[in-house]
Every structure is written in C-alpha cells, then in structure tokens.
Amino acid sequence: MRSPDTETSLAETADDSVPEPITPPGSAIFNTKQLMEKLDLEVTPDFVTELARDHRIPAFKAGARWRFRSEDIGRIRQEIRKYLERQGG
C-alpha cells in the first residue's frame, strides 16, 4: 500500500512524455552533431535524422531531438554505408 506522500509525488512527476531508454553505465549519449563528428562520413545531419525517423539506424528521441548511444556508432556507420551503397551513393 502506498503512502499518500508517494502517490502525490508520482502524480506530480507524471506527464505525457516518453521516458528515455535506460543507458548502460559508461555509455555516452550523442546528439546529431556529435554523432556526425564520430561517424566521419560524408552525409548531412538531415540525412542522419531521416534515417533515425525511418528506423533505419538505432536512435531515440529526447523531447524533439534525436539521440544516439555510443555503443551503436559502429552499427550506425555500417547501416549508413549499406544504405548509401543500395542508393548508388
């Protein structure tokens, strides 16, 4: 049984936002600009955002912005290269 204090604090923090996925300890989270620096590929931030929106690369939204986990950088790079090869780019 919850105490009234617990119920009040839960209600005060409840909102319609989606919680961020749990990130493993020692993992870093990058925004699109930071990811672009890590990828070192000739693609635009808009292109990366489009791939994230289409679920072609691992990403999650924090508010209105896309975020990327450090442990996914290799997979993201690989997925972008495969996509570009299929598109002839």
C-alpha positions in Angstrom: 0.0 0.0 0.0 1.4 3.4 -1.0 1.5 6.3 1.4 -0.2 9.5 0.4 3.2 11.2 0.0 4.3 8.6 -2.6 1.0 9.0 -4.5 1.4 12.7 -4.5 5.0 12.6 -5.7 4.1 10.2 -8.5 1.2 12.3 -9.7 3.4 15.4 -9.6 6.0 13.8 -11.8 3.6 12.1 -14.2 3.3 13.6 -17.7 2.8 12.6 -21.3 6.4 12.4 -22.2 8.1 9.1 -23.1 11.0 8.2 -20.7 14.4 7.8 -22.3 15.6 4.3 -22.7 18.0 3.0 -20.0 21.6 3.5 -20.9 24.2 1.1 -19.7 26.8 2.5 -17.2 29.8 4.0 -19.0 27.8 4.6 -22.2 27.6 8.1 -23.7 24.6 9.7 -25.5 25.3 11.9 -28.5 23.1 14.5 -30.3 23.1 14.5 -34.1 26.0 17.0 -34.4 28.2 14.9 -32.0 27.3 11.7 -33.9 28.3 13.3 -37.2 31.8 14.1 -35.8 32.1 10.4 -34.6 30.9 8.9 -37.9 33.3 10.9 -40.1 31.1 10.2 -43.2 30.1 12.5 -46.0 26.4 12.7 -45.0 24.3 15.6 -43.7 22.7 15.9 -40.3 19.3 15.9 -42.1 20.1 12.6 -43.7 21.0 11.1 -40.4 17.8 12.4 -38.9 15.8 11.0 -41.8 17.3 7.5 -41.2 16.6 7.7 -37.5 13.0 8.8 -38.2 12.6 5.9 -40.6 14.0 3.4 -38.0 16.9 2.5 -40.3 19.5 3.3 -37.6 19.3 2.9 -33.8 18.2 6.1 -32.2 15.7 7.5 -29.7 14.0 10.9 -29.1 14.6 13.1 -26.1 12.0 15.7 -26.4 12.0 16.9 -30.0 15.7 15.9 -30.7 17.2 12.6 -31.8 19.8 10.9 -29.6 22.3 8.1 -30.3 24.1 5.8 -27.9 27.9 5.4 -28.1 27.7 1.6 -28.3 25.6 2.0 -31.5 28.1 4.1 -33.5 29.6 1.1 -35.3 26.2 -0.2 -36.3 25.0 3.2 -37.3 28.1 3.7 -39.6 27.5 0.2 -41.1 23.8 0.9 -41.7 24.5 4.3 -43.4 27.2 2.7 -45.6 24.8 -0.1 -46.6 22.0 2.4 -47.3 24.3 4.6 -49.5 25.5 1.5 -51.4 21.9 0.5 -52.2 21.2 4.0 -53.3 24.2 4.2 -55.5 25.9 6.9 -53.4 
